[in-house]
Amino acid sequence: MQAPIEIAFQNCDPSEAVRSEILRLAQRLEKFSSRITSCHVAIIREEKRSRHGGPFKVDIRIAMPGHKDVIVNRTHDDKPEREHVMVAVREAFGAAQRQVEDAQRDLRGEVKLHAVEDHGRVARFLAGEDAGFIETPDGREIYFHRNAVLDDAFDQLRVGSEIRFVEEEGEKGAQASTVRLVGKHHPV
């Protein structure tokens, strides 16, 4: 990290044990990205309730050039274990680590693009085969096989069943690589 880690305590006393844990976890983030230039952490004790103190809120802001800042705002509701500051800090840094890993994948261009699903209806089945054709809204027919149907729903398909599918080019033309039944128990 190019800048020292900044740690602030609000509505609670500063603790060397907490500060040491934050420094350890922040330095561990550099294992996932060498691009981190700064890290700001705020430990906030929620307002006290009756006899017990409130849970901790942990805010983390991590700067990475070429990417928007990683921001974690973890409020831990009324769960009793979240009243311990170390639990709140570790959970917040776990979320920060996942975001830093995502940012690194994004910066390397490794973000997986999800295929857009098209809409259609089962037009017909091939007699004696575990396959059939989908009719698209523009009138084309797309081949599909039982193995492309998700959730073992091939036997639930009927002519006219509404489906979503991902089209790809096969050896003999257009085919569906993924077929998802749409209906009452099969959301879009």
Secondary structure by P-SEA (a helix, b strand, c coil): ccccbbbbbccccccaaaaaaaaaaaaaaaaacccccbbbbbbbbcccccccccbbbbbbbbbbcccccbbbbbbbccccccccaaaaaaaaaaaaaaaaaaaaaaaaccbbbbcbbbbbcccccccccccbbbbcccbbbbbbccccccccccccccccccbbbbbbbccccbbbcbbbbbcccccc
